[in-house]
Amino acid sequence: MDTKSSSSQRKQNLEALLRLAVENTGKNDEGSTTISCETDAKRNDFLQGALQSINADSSLQDALLILKSESTNIQQKLDSLNVIRDKIDDIDHANSLVKVGGISIILQLIKIPDYNLRPNAICIVAEMSQNNEFCQKYFYNEHLIPVLTSTMNDGDDFLGRSSIFAVSSLIQNFSPGLNEFLRINGIRSLVSCLNSKHDSVYIRAAFLIASLASNISAVRELIYKENAVSILLGNLENKNEYDNKLESTLSALSALSTNFNWSTTQKQNAQAQTILKQLVGNKQLLEECEEMVNFARNILNNMTKK
């Protein structure tokens, strides 16, 4: 394609994307984060500004249009979702995607049960929301937390772990999101993920439990009440090398041992102490996986203080 044709195609794509943006920002529902504009001219000026960062990358424009099109196939849409995932680690791209209404396409893929596209769309939400209050507020107002919480322990491991990733991004360092998660009994759903047959889901859940338990005592108490400690202790084992599942287990137990308010049996505690001592005393493990040994040492110290 010559330079003139390429430029014409980019212009057509941008115009189509602008039309899409106008369609998706034309309504201002209560609670929406879309900026209200007094006139069409002002709204178009706003949208043009938001499109600047997207316009700089034609592949992002194309990806959004492919997702919107009814004539593209599943593989083309998957490829487009991957393109978007590659781009939205840039906070300007992430925020612009929300501002121009392009994210509405992603939300449609999440809210309808299509296992081909749904997990990738959820990953986009997760990556956009990490430490990004603007996107956290948007997805919170779109009532996405209950949807994602309901799929955390799905039988499909990709969907399950992607949902936990997204929930983590939407509730950490964002009080409204965490409060919503607690309101819908999200802790119970999260702890249920520790019973997943998929290690990847268990690991994501355990690390999120560790993070929540480390930072908020009230949440830690809720985790205790859901019997999380007993489940975690059941996954405790002696290893001579790094193991991701064991690390996530130790990390969660370490955070939960802060006050050592465990309603566990003496037998469970005794078995746990035996394994923890083996881990702490393993010189090979200390050389290769110091953090795992430190987790084990912290748990053991807190248990023996009781």
Backbone hydrogen bonds, N-H to C=O, Kabsch-Sander energy under -0.5 kcal/mol:
donor,donor_aa,acceptor,acceptor_aa,energy
6,S,2,D,-2.6
7,S,3,T,-2.4
8,S,4,K,-2.1
9,Q,5,S,-2.4
10,R,6,S,-2.3
11,K,7,S,-2.2
12,Q,8,S,-2.4
13,N,9,Q,-2.6
14,L,10,R,-2.6
15,E,11,K,-2.5
16,A,12,Q,-2.4
17,L,13,N,-2.6
18,L,14,L,-2.5
19,R,15,E,-2.2
20,L,16,A,-2.2
21,A,17,L,-2.5
22,V,18,L,-2.6
23,E,19,R,-2.4
24,N,20,L,-1.8
25,T,21,A,-0.9
25,T,22,V,-0.6
29,D,27,K,-0.6
32,S,29,D,-2.2
43,R,39,T,-2.3
44,N,40,D,-2.7
45,D,41,A,-2.3
46,F,42,K,-2.4
47,L,43,R,-2.6
48,Q,44,N,-2.7
49,G,45,D,-2.0
50,A,46,F,-2.2
51,L,47,L,-2.0
52,Q,48,Q,-0.6
52,Q,49,G,-1.0
54,I,50,A,-0.5
55,N,51,L,-3.5
56,A,52,Q,-1.3
57,D,54,I,-1.8
60,L,57,D,-0.9
61,Q,57,D,-1.3
62,D,58,S,-2.7
63,A,59,S,-2.1
64,L,60,L,-1.9
65,L,61,Q,-2.0
66,I,62,D,-2.4
67,L,63,A,-2.0
68,K,64,L,-1.6
69,S,65,L,-1.8
77,K,73,N,-2.0
78,L,74,I,-2.8
79,D,75,Q,-2.6
80,S,76,Q,-1.9
81,L,77,K,-2.4
82,N,78,L,-2.1
83,V,79,D,-1.8
84,I,80,S,-2.3
85,R,81,L,-2.5
86,D,82,N,-1.8
87,K,83,V,-1.0
87,K,84,I,-0.8
88,I,84,I,-2.3
90,D,87,K,-1.6
91,I,89,D,-0.6
94,A,90,D,-2.4
95,N,91,I,-2.6
96,S,92,D,-2.3
97,L,93,H,-2.3
98,V,94,A,-1.3
99,K,95,N,-2.5
100,V,96,S,-2.5
101,G,98,V,-1.3
102,G,97,L,-1.0
103,I,97,L,-1.4
104,S,101,G,-1.4
105,I,102,G,-1.2
106,I,102,G,-0.6
107,L,103,I,-2.3
108,Q,104,S,-1.7
109,L,105,I,-1.5
110,I,106,I,-1.3
111,K,107,L,-2.4
112,I,108,Q,-1.0
114,D,109,L,-0.5
114,D,112,I,-2.0
115,Y,113,P,-0.6
117,L,114,D,-0.8
118,R,114,D,-2.9
121,A,117,L,-2.0
122,I,118,R,-2.4
123,C,119,P,-2.1
124,I,120,N,-1.5
125,V,121,A,-1.6
126,A,122,I,-2.4
127,E,123,C,-2.6
128,M,124,I,-2.3
129,S,125,V,-1.7
130,Q,126,A,-0.9
132,N,129,S,-1.8
136,Q,132,N,-2.4
137,K,133,E,-2.7
138,Y,134,F,-1.7
139,F,135,C,-2.6
140,Y,136,Q,-2.2
141,N,137,K,-2.5
142,E,138,Y,-1.1
143,H,140,Y,-1.7
144,L,139,F,-2.0
147,V,143,H,-0.6
148,L,144,L,-2.5
149,T,145,I,-2.5
150,S,146,P,-1.6
151,T,147,V,-0.5
151,T,148,L,-0.9
152,M,149,T,-1.0
154,D,151,T,-1.4
157,D,155,G,-0.6
160,G,156,D,-2.6
161,R,157,D,-2.7
162,S,158,F,-2.0
163,S,159,L,-2.1
164,I,160,G,-2.0
165,F,161,R,-2.2
166,A,162,S,-2.4
167,V,163,S,-2.8
168,S,164,I,-2.7
169,S,165,F,-1.9
170,L,166,A,-1.7
171,I,167,V,-1.4
172,Q,168,S,-1.8
174,F,171,I,-1.0
178,L,174,F,-2.0
179,N,175,S,-2.9
180,E,176,P,-2.0
181,F,177,G,-2.2
182,L,178,L,-2.5
183,R,179,N,-2.2
184,I,180,E,-1.7
185,N,182,L,-1.6
186,G,181,F,-2.9
189,S,185,N,-1.4
190,L,186,G,-2.7
191,V,187,I,-2.8
192,S,188,R,-1.8
193,C,189,S,-0.8
193,C,190,L,-1.0
194,L,191,V,-1.7
195,N,192,S,-1.6
196,S,193,C,-1.6
199,D,197,K,-0.6
202,Y,198,H,-2.1
203,I,199,D,-2.9
204,R,200,S,-1.9
205,A,201,V,-2.4
206,A,202,Y,-2.9
207,F,203,I,-2.3
208,L,204,R,-1.9
209,I,205,A,-2.6
210,A,206,A,-2.4
211,S,207,F,-2.0
212,L,208,L,-2.6
213,A,209,I,-2.8
214,S,210,A,-1.6
215,N,211,S,-1.2
216,I,212,L,-1.9
220,R,216,I,-2.0
221,E,217,S,-1.9
222,L,218,A,-1.4
223,I,219,V,-2.2
224,Y,220,R,-2.1
225,K,221,E,-1.9
226,E,222,L,-0.9
226,E,223,I,-0.6
227,N,224,Y,-2.0
228,A,223,I,-1.5
231,I,227,N,-1.4
232,L,228,A,-2.6
233,L,229,V,-2.9
234,G,230,S,-1.6
235,N,231,I,-0.5
235,N,232,L,-1.4
236,L,233,L,-1.5
247,E,243,D,-2.7
248,S,244,N,-2.3
249,T,245,K,-2.0
250,L,246,L,-2.8
251,S,247,E,-2.7
252,A,248,S,-2.2
253,L,249,T,-2.5
254,S,250,L,-2.5
255,A,251,S,-1.9
256,L,252,A,-2.2
257,S,253,L,-1.1
258,T,255,A,-0.9
261,N,256,L,-0.5
264,T,262,W,-0.7
269,N,265,T,-2.3
270,A,266,Q,-2.6
271,Q,267,K,-2.4
272,A,268,Q,-2.3
273,Q,269,N,-2.5
274,T,270,A,-1.9
275,I,271,Q,-1.9
276,L,272,A,-2.8
277,K,273,Q,-2.3
278,Q,274,T,-1.6
279,L,275,I,-2.2
280,V,276,L,-2.7
281,G,277,K,-2.1
282,N,279,L,-1.0
283,K,281,G,-1.0
286,L,282,N,-2.1
287,E,283,K,-1.9
288,E,284,Q,-1.6
289,C,285,L,-3.6
293,V,289,C,-1.8
294,N,290,E,-2.4
295,F,291,E,-2.3
296,A,292,M,-2.2
297,R,293,V,-2.6
298,N,294,N,-2.3
299,I,295,F,-2.4
300,L,296,A,-2.4
301,N,297,R,-2.5
302,N,298,N,-2.3
303,M,299,I,-2.4
304,T,300,L,-2.0
305,K,301,N,-0.8
306,K,303,M,-0.8
